[in-house]
């Protein structure tokens, strides 16, 4: 596979469909679903912020997560997007089934789905880490007293008891979810 369909930097990759497909997303606002056999693009999605009229200035996608039991892809938009978009991959052309809009000013930077698929951890450039309910988007937990810089990486532990976050200064914080 040697393809170039993105017009700006690719920021995240996610394997889906029992690792037979790949999703790429980036600063051009595109989300592309690929087959891994032959590297053929299957679907090309473009995220357009409804507040913007010019589709050439689509907001960036900074993180992807995948819910394997439901075959749902979650995209996390950056500073111009500031929302989590849930995509149903069970259809030939994936469609949006849910959107969780950020209710704060920070730029979304990273996210990680809990291994029980019940919660979604999201981090922003203010240093906050939030845990949302996957089903209804309710805020379950907020940790806002840790990072002094933008959170650039986030991972939920396999036992769902911890979140590890890394920031732009090189700092790491372990958050206890219990």
Secondary structure, DSSP 8 states (H G I E B T S, - for coil): ------SS-EEEEEEETTTTEEEEEETTSEEEEEETTT--EEEEEE---TT-S-GGG---EEEEEEETTTTEEEEEE-TTT-EEEEEETTSSS-EEEEEEE--SSS-EEEEEE-TTSSEEEEEETTS-EEEEETTT--EEEEE-SS-SS-EEEEEE-TTSSEEEEEETTS-EEEEE--
